Amino acid sequence: MRYNLPILEGTLIRRYKRFLADVVIDGKRTTVLCPNTGSMSGLLDEGNPVRVSGPHPNAKRKYAFTLEQIRITRSGRRIIWVGVNTSLPNSIVEQAILEERVPGLRGYRSVRREVKLGEHSRIDLFLSEHKHGMPDCWVEVKNCTSVQRDVRDKRSQNEGDVATFPDAVTIRGQKHLRELMDRVKAGQRAVMVFTIQRGDAKRFSPAWAFDPDYAALFFKARAAGVEMAPIPVRIERHALSLQDFQLPVSADL
């Protein structure tokens, strides 16, 4: 998926009020939209290079630019670009499913977005009309921006090779796992897709250090039949693309 606006590079000053960040673009301090509800832990050091999209053509929009990527430097001076715009993974995954590039999710003729589940919830994608009669499938998509060496130690971020989710307590995420477990009990498929928006991960685990309740529920859901699909995303300056393979899930600790 290519960004539909120009990409400019700048330098991070700070992220604040959850959805805002101050960056320097072409020498000018600019407030940009930060579409990420997580803590973005390990990414927000002042001076980190960033990429923003914009300016947005809608003159009435309050913030003309959107934060898309942050660059971090790991030990050994390894440079990693991390995708932080959480409004994009649903579109990336939907496109890949329609193009039959997602292992395990090929063959579905119908893909619908934001389908109501119960009275108070919506699930990101609902797949139906499988070519070979497989059950309908509910897909929830989560964005992963963290890599750790020790999934029980917050201080080990940007070390090791384990992609982790979440980076803060997520009651909503716990609710989604329970809802997907209910779908499996009803005889349907349920898949959690974790889009790994950085290129230094070789495995995946729920983040015990940030939300132990989510981590425990993750493995309970997996044992109940919810399919876990951690899939890396290729990060480029002008485009994001879902890879055609999954990362292995680390064993329950």
C-alpha positions as CSV (number, residue, x, y, z in Angstrom):
1,M,0.0,0.0,0.0
2,R,1.5,3.3,-1.1
3,Y,0.9,6.5,0.9
4,N,-1.5,8.7,-0.9
5,L,0.3,11.9,0.2
6,P,3.9,13.1,-0.1
7,I,6.3,11.8,2.6
8,L,8.5,14.3,4.3
9,E,11.3,13.7,6.8
10,G,11.8,15.6,10.0
11,T,12.9,15.2,13.6
12,L,10.8,14.3,16.7
13,I,10.6,16.8,19.5
14,R,7.8,15.2,21.6
15,R,4.5,13.3,21.5
16,Y,1.8,14.6,23.8
17,K,-2.0,14.6,24.4
18,R,-2.0,11.1,23.0
19,F,-2.8,12.2,19.4
20,L,-0.3,15.0,18.8
21,A,3.4,15.2,18.2
22,D,5.8,18.2,17.6
23,V,8.3,17.6,14.9
24,V,10.8,19.8,13.0
25,I,10.2,19.8,9.3
26,D,12.5,21.8,7.0
27,G,13.7,23.7,10.1
28,K,10.2,24.7,11.3
29,R,8.5,23.3,14.4
30,T,5.2,21.7,13.4
31,T,2.4,20.0,15.3
32,V,1.3,16.8,13.5
33,L,-1.4,14.3,14.0
34,C,-0.2,11.1,15.8
35,P,-2.7,8.3,15.0
36,N,-1.7,5.8,17.6
37,T,-3.5,5.1,20.9
38,G,-0.6,3.1,22.4
39,S,2.2,4.3,24.6
40,M,4.7,4.0,21.7
41,S,7.2,3.0,24.4
42,G,10.8,2.8,23.1
43,L,10.2,5.0,20.1
44,L,9.8,8.6,21.5
45,D,13.3,9.8,22.2
46,E,13.7,13.4,21.3
47,G,15.8,13.8,18.1
48,N,14.6,10.5,16.5
49,P,14.1,11.0,12.7
50,V,10.5,10.8,11.6
51,R,8.5,10.6,8.4
52,V,5.2,12.4,8.0
53,S,2.6,12.4,5.3
54,G,1.1,15.6,4.0
55,P,0.1,18.3,3.6
56,H,-3.5,17.1,3.6
57,P,-5.6,18.6,0.8
58,N,-8.5,19.4,3.2
59,A,-7.8,23.0,4.3
60,K,-10.3,22.7,7.1
61,R,-8.3,19.9,8.7
62,K,-6.6,21.3,11.9
63,Y,-3.3,19.4,11.4
64,A,-1.9,19.2,7.8
65,F,0.6,16.4,8.5
66,T,0.3,12.9,9.9
67,L,3.1,11.0,11.7
68,E,3.8,7.8,9.8
69,Q,7.2,6.4,10.8
70,I,9.8,6.8,13.5
71,R,13.5,5.8,13.2
72,I,15.3,4.3,16.1
73,T,18.9,3.2,16.5
74,R,19.5,-0.1,18.2
75,S,22.8,-1.2,19.8
76,G,25.5,-1.7,17.2
77,R,24.1,1.3,15.4
78,R,21.4,-0.7,13.6
79,I,18.8,1.6,12.1
80,I,15.1,0.5,12.2
81,W,12.1,2.4,10.8
82,V,8.9,1.7,12.7
83,G,5.4,2.3,11.3
84,V,3.3,4.0,13.9
85,N,0.0,4.9,12.1
86,T,-2.5,2.5,13.6
87,S,-5.2,3.6,11.1
88,L,-3.4,1.8,8.2
89,P,-3.1,-1.9,9.3
90,N,-6.7,-2.8,8.6
91,S,-6.4,-1.5,5.0
92,I,-3.0,-3.3,4.6
93,V,-4.5,-6.6,5.8
94,E,-7.7,-6.2,3.8
95,Q,-5.8,-5.6,0.6
96,A,-3.5,-8.6,1.2
97,I,-6.5,-10.9,1.9
98,L,-8.2,-9.7,-1.3
99,E,-5.0,-10.4,-3.2
100,E,-4.8,-13.8,-1.5
101,R,-1.4,-13.1,-0.1
102,V,-2.2,-14.0,3.6
103,P,-1.4,-17.6,4.5
104,G,-4.4,-19.3,6.0
105,L,-6.8,-16.7,4.8
106,R,-6.9,-17.4,1.1
107,G,-10.1,-18.3,-0.8
108,Y,-12.6,-16.0,0.8
109,R,-14.7,-14.1,-1.8
110,S,-16.2,-11.6,0.6
111,V,-14.4,-9.2,2.9
112,R,-16.3,-6.7,5.0
113,R,-15.0,-4.0,7.3
114,E,-16.1,-3.1,10.8
115,V,-18.8,-5.7,11.2
116,K,-21.0,-5.6,14.2
117,L,-20.5,-8.4,16.7
118,G,-23.0,-8.4,19.6
119,E,-24.6,-5.2,20.9
120,H,-21.5,-3.2,21.6
121,S,-18.6,-4.4,19.5
122,R,-17.3,-4.4,16.0
123,I,-14.6,-6.7,14.6
124,D,-12.2,-5.3,12.0
125,L,-12.8,-7.8,9.2
126,F,-15.4,-10.5,8.4
127,L,-14.6,-13.1,5.7
128,S,-17.2,-15.2,4.1
129,E,-18.1,-17.2,1.0
130,H,-15.0,-19.4,1.0
131,K,-14.3,-21.1,-2.3
132,H,-14.0,-24.5,-0.6
133,G,-16.6,-24.2,2.1
134,M,-14.4,-23.2,5.1
135,P,-16.3,-21.5,7.9
136,D,-16.8,-17.8,8.0
137,C,-13.9,-16.0,9.7
138,W,-13.7,-13.0,12.1
139,V,-10.4,-11.1,11.9
140,E,-9.2,-8.6,14.4
141,V,-6.0,-6.6,13.4
142,K,-3.5,-5.2,15.9
143,N,-0.5,-3.0,15.2
144,C,2.8,-4.0,16.8
145,T,5.6,-1.5,17.2
146,S,7.7,-3.0,20.0
147,V,10.5,-5.5,20.1
148,Q,12.0,-6.9,23.3
149,R,14.7,-9.2,24.5
150,D,12.8,-10.2,27.7
151,V,9.0,-10.0,27.4
152,R,8.7,-9.6,31.2
153,D,11.1,-6.6,31.3
154,K,10.1,-3.2,29.9
155,R,13.7,-2.2,30.0
156,S,14.6,-4.6,27.3
157,Q,12.8,-2.8,24.5
158,N,14.7,-2.4,21.3
159,E,16.8,-5.4,22.2
160,G,16.5,-9.0,21.1
161,D,14.2,-10.2,18.4
162,V,10.7,-10.8,20.0
163,A,7.9,-8.6,18.7
164,T,5.4,-7.9,21.5
165,F,1.9,-6.5,21.9
166,P,0.5,-4.5,23.6
167,D,2.7,-1.6,24.8
168,A,0.2,-0.6,27.5
169,V,-2.7,-2.2,29.3
170,T,-5.5,-2.8,26.8
171,I,-8.9,-3.7,28.2
172,R,-10.4,-3.4,24.7
173,G,-7.8,-5.9,23.4
174,Q,-8.8,-8.3,26.2
175,K,-12.4,-7.9,25.2
176,H,-11.6,-8.7,21.6
177,L,-9.9,-12.0,22.6
178,R,-12.9,-13.1,24.5
179,E,-15.2,-12.2,21.6
180,L,-13.1,-14.2,19.2
181,M,-13.1,-17.2,21.6
182,D,-16.9,-17.0,21.5
183,R,-16.9,-17.1,17.7
184,V,-14.8,-20.3,17.8
185,K,-17.3,-21.9,20.2
186,A,-20.0,-21.0,17.7
187,G,-18.3,-23.0,15.0
188,Q,-16.7,-20.1,13.1
189,R,-13.1,-19.2,12.6
190,A,-11.4,-16.4,14.5
191,V,-8.0,-14.9,13.7
192,M,-5.9,-12.3,15.4
193,V,-3.5,-10.6,12.9
194,F,-0.6,-8.7,14.5
195,T,1.0,-6.5,11.9
196,I,4.7,-6.2,12.9
197,Q,5.6,-2.7,11.6
198,R,9.4,-3.0,12.0
199,G,12.0,-5.3,10.5
200,D,14.0,-6.6,13.5
201,A,11.6,-9.3,14.8
202,K,12.0,-13.0,14.4
203,R,9.4,-14.2,16.9
204,F,6.2,-12.9,18.6
205,S,4.9,-12.9,22.1
206,P,2.3,-11.1,24.1
207,A,3.9,-8.5,26.3
208,W,3.8,-9.8,29.8
209,A,5.6,-6.7,31.0
210,F,3.0,-4.3,29.8
211,D,-0.3,-6.3,30.2
212,P,0.0,-9.7,32.0
213,D,-3.8,-10.2,31.9
214,Y,-3.8,-9.8,28.1
215,A,-0.8,-12.2,27.8
216,A,-2.5,-14.9,29.8
217,L,-5.7,-14.4,27.9
218,F,-3.8,-14.6,24.6
219,F,-2.6,-18.1,25.3
220,K,-6.0,-19.1,26.7
221,A,-7.6,-17.9,23.4
222,R,-5.0,-19.7,21.4
223,A,-5.6,-23.0,23.2
224,A,-9.4,-22.5,22.5
225,G,-8.8,-22.3,18.8
226,V,-8.3,-18.6,18.0
227,E,-5.6,-18.5,15.4
228,M,-2.7,-16.1,16.0
229,A,-1.0,-14.6,12.9
230,P,1.9,-12.3,13.6
231,I,2.9,-11.0,10.1
232,P,5.8,-8.6,9.4
233,V,5.2,-5.4,7.4
234,R,7.9,-4.2,5.0
235,I,8.5,-0.5,5.8
236,E,9.6,1.7,2.9
237,R,9.6,5.5,2.6
238,H,6.6,5.6,0.3
239,A,4.9,2.3,1.0
240,L,3.9,-0.4,3.4
241,S,3.4,-4.0,2.4
242,L,2.4,-7.1,4.3
243,Q,4.8,-10.0,4.0
244,D,3.7,-13.4,2.9
245,F,4.9,-15.3,6.0
246,Q,4.1,-15.4,9.7
247,L,6.5,-15.2,12.7
248,P,6.4,-18.1,15.2
249,V,4.7,-17.5,18.5
250,S,6.9,-18.0,21.5
251,A,5.8,-20.5,24.0
252,D,3.6,-19.6,27.0
253,L,5.9,-18.6,29.9
